Amino acid sequence: MRPPLSSAASRFRYATLDVTRGIALAAMALYHATWDLGAVRLTPENYALTPSGRLAAHGIAGSFLLLVGIGLVLMNGERIAARPFVLRLARITGAALLVTVATVVTDPSSYIFFGILHCIAVSSVLALPFLRVLPRWASVLAAALVLAGPHLISGGILDAPMLSFLGLGRAMPQTNDYVPLFPWFGLVLAGVATALYGLAAVRRSRLATWTPTGRLARGLAWAGRHSLAIYLIHQPILMGLFLGLVTVTGPHPQAGVAEFRALYVRNCVATGGETQACTRAAACVSDAFRRENLWADRPRSFTAEERLRAQGLSQGCYEAAEGTAPAP
């Protein structure tokens, strides 16, 4: 049997959850700032796209989805709170559509068709049976199955673009924010299970009555209570600030160098080059391009004359890297 949740309890806000959500928002803003700095070339490379950056992004998204599951249990008490649930769903769905439309306009090649807000909206609906209808253990079992889903089922008809929101295809769609139902809905269900099994114990602990006192804690709690609004406005503000800054300072002198060298090495090895020689040649070519005014912090088209010069520099650098000629 589940511990009963009174309607009063369902309306009660746990300050600890608000502060936790505020911390997740701060981490998200820091990650987005890192991504923006790389996107406008204010840092040597986009550190948000490195393995550690991607790991941080997954951890931040996962924390939000866990909190969504916990919040669904707190909101709905002994029975589904239809009106608050529908209003919340409408706000999140509207915000998700706004994100899609905005990214279609600003970055149509990588627009967001199923990001974290889309996942939260759909997951909120799919989680309803686990709140009141199904037994508690069903949420644990379903969470495990959804989390393991991409490892159990993939490919085939699930590679169809129309089914990309499921996350069970082998191909990774080109989008700036991709949070498919598998495995991420599993974290919402994990949050539901956490609340169903742990809420009674939390109510008996100090966490139930804790209130933030310092400025930082109160600020985080406030942010946690207004998480959707902050999510929508923080990225345009950050990007606007960094775009203004780069017009004054110019891009970082080493912006794009690591990306160029990595791409050069991949192409060099793919065409039969030796890995160590390709690596040495990549550094030589990037330096030569900068010296010969062929370098750009972003990809650009060469004129016919520039292309011949670039090819000559590349050939000379590779021959030098192999020890058969002096570096150009």
ChimeraX attribute file (.defattr): number of C-alpha atoms within 10 A of each C-alpha:
attribute: neighborCount
match mode: 1-to-1
recipient: residues
	/A:1	5
	/A:2	11
	/A:3	11
	/A:4	11
	/A:5	18
	/A:6	14
	/A:7	15
	/A:8	9
	/A:9	16
	/A:10	18
	/A:11	13
	/A:12	12
	/A:13	15
	/A:14	19
	/A:15	22
	/A:16	19
	/A:17	18
	/A:18	24
	/A:19	23
	/A:20	19
	/A:21	24
	/A:22	24
	/A:23	20
	/A:24	23
	/A:25	24
	/A:26	16
	/A:27	17
	/A:28	21
	/A:29	17
	/A:30	14
	/A:31	19
	/A:32	18
	/A:33	18
	/A:34	19
	/A:35	20
	/A:36	23
	/A:37	25
	/A:38	22
	/A:39	18
	/A:40	22
	/A:41	23
	/A:42	22
	/A:43	19
	/A:44	18
	/A:45	22
	/A:46	21
	/A:47	18
	/A:48	22
	/A:49	14
	/A:50	11
	/A:51	10
	/A:52	11
	/A:53	16
	/A:54	14
	/A:55	12
	/A:56	16
	/A:57	17
	/A:58	13
	/A:59	14
	/A:60	18
	/A:61	19
	/A:62	20
	/A:63	18
	/A:64	21
	/A:65	26
	/A:66	22
	/A:67	22
	/A:68	23
	/A:69	27
	/A:70	23
	/A:71	19
	/A:72	23
	/A:73	26
	/A:74	24
	/A:75	22
	/A:76	22
	/A:77	19
	/A:78	18
	/A:79	15
	/A:80	16
	/A:81	15
	/A:82	11
	/A:83	9
	/A:84	12
	/A:85	15
	/A:86	12
	/A:87	11
	/A:88	14
	/A:89	17
	/A:90	13
	/A:91	12
	/A:92	20
	/A:93	18
	/A:94	15
	/A:95	19
	/A:96	23
	/A:97	16
	/A:98	13
	/A:99	19
	/A:100	19
	/A:101	16
	/A:102	14
	/A:103	18
	/A:104	15
	/A:105	10
	/A:106	11
	/A:107	13
	/A:108	13
	/A:109	12
	/A:110	14
	/A:111	21
	/A:112	24
	/A:113	24
	/A:114	24
	/A:115	21
	/A:116	20
	/A:117	21
	/A:118	25
	/A:119	24
	/A:120	26
	/A:121	20
	/A:122	16
	/A:123	21
	/A:124	21
	/A:125	12
	/A:126	13
	/A:127	19
	/A:128	16
	/A:129	13
	/A:130	20
	/A:131	24
	/A:132	17
	/A:133	10
	/A:134	11
	/A:135	14
	/A:136	19
	/A:137	13
	/A:138	15
	/A:139	24
	/A:140	18
	/A:141	14
	/A:142	17
	/A:143	23
	/A:144	16
	/A:145	16
	/A:146	19
	/A:147	19
	/A:148	14
	/A:149	18
	/A:150	17
	/A:151	12
	/A:152	10
	/A:153	13
	/A:154	15
	/A:155	13
	/A:156	10
	/A:157	11
	/A:158	18
	/A:159	18
	/A:160	13
	/A:161	11
	/A:162	9
	/A:163	13
	/A:164	20
	/A:165	20
	/A:166	20
	/A:167	24
	/A:168	25
	/A:169	20
	/A:170	15
	/A:171	14
	/A:172	11
	/A:173	16
	/A:174	12
	/A:175	16
	/A:176	14
	/A:177	15
	/A:178	20
	/A:179	23
	/A:180	21
	/A:181	26
	/A:182	20
	/A:183	21
	/A:184	25
	/A:185	28
	/A:186	28
	/A:187	26
	/A:188	31
	/A:189	32
	/A:190	25
	/A:191	26
	/A:192	30
	/A:193	26
	/A:194	19
	/A:195	23
	/A:196	25
	/A:197	15
	/A:198	13
	/A:199	18
	/A:200	14
	/A:201	11
	/A:202	14
	/A:203	13
	/A:204	10
	/A:205	11
	/A:206	9
	/A:207	14
	/A:208	17
	/A:209	13
	/A:210	11
	/A:211	15
	/A:212	15
	/A:213	9
	/A:214	8
	/A:215	9
	/A:216	11
	/A:217	19
	/A:218	17
	/A:219	17
	/A:220	23
	/A:221	24
	/A:222	16
	/A:223	23
	/A:224	23
	/A:225	18
	/A:226	14
	/A:227	16
	/A:228	15
	/A:229	11
	/A:230	15
	/A:231	16
	/A:232	14
	/A:233	10
	/A:234	16
	/A:235	16
	/A:236	11
	/A:237	10
	/A:238	17
	/A:239	18
	/A:240	12
	/A:241	12
	/A:242	20
	/A:243	17
	/A:244	12
	/A:245	15
	/A:246	15
	/A:247	10
	/A:248	9
	/A:249	9
	/A:250	13
	/A:251	19
	/A:252	17
	/A:253	12
	/A:254	13
	/A:255	21
	/A:256	22
	/A:257	20
	/A:258	16
	/A:259	13
	/A:260	17
	/A:261	20
	/A:262	15
	/A:263	12
	/A:264	20
	/A:265	22
	/A:266	15
	/A:267	13
	/A:268	19
	/A:269	15
	/A:270	11
	/A:271	9
	/A:272	9
	/A:273	16
	/A:274	15
	/A:275	14
	/A:276	13
	/A:277	19
	/A:278	25
	/A:279	20
	/A:280	17
	/A:281	27
	/A:282	26
	/A:283	19
	/A:284	21
	/A:285	26
	/A:286	22
	/A:287	14
	/A:288	19
	/A:289	16
	/A:290	11
	/A:291	10
	/A:292	13
	/A:293	9
	/A:294	16
	/A:295	18
	/A:296	13
	/A:297	17
	/A:298	11
	/A:299	9
	/A:300	9
	/A:301	8
	/A:302	12
	/A:303	9
	/A:304	9
	/A:305	8
	/A:306	14
	/A:307	13
	/A:308	12
	/A:309	16
	/A:310	19
	/A:311	12
	/A:312	14
	/A:313	21
	/A:314	22
	/A:315	17
	/A:316	20
	/A:317	27
	/A:318	27
	/A:319	18
	/A:320	18
	/A:321	22
	/A:322	17
	/A:323	11
	/A:324	11
	/A:325	13
	/A:326	12
	/A:327	18
	/A:328	15
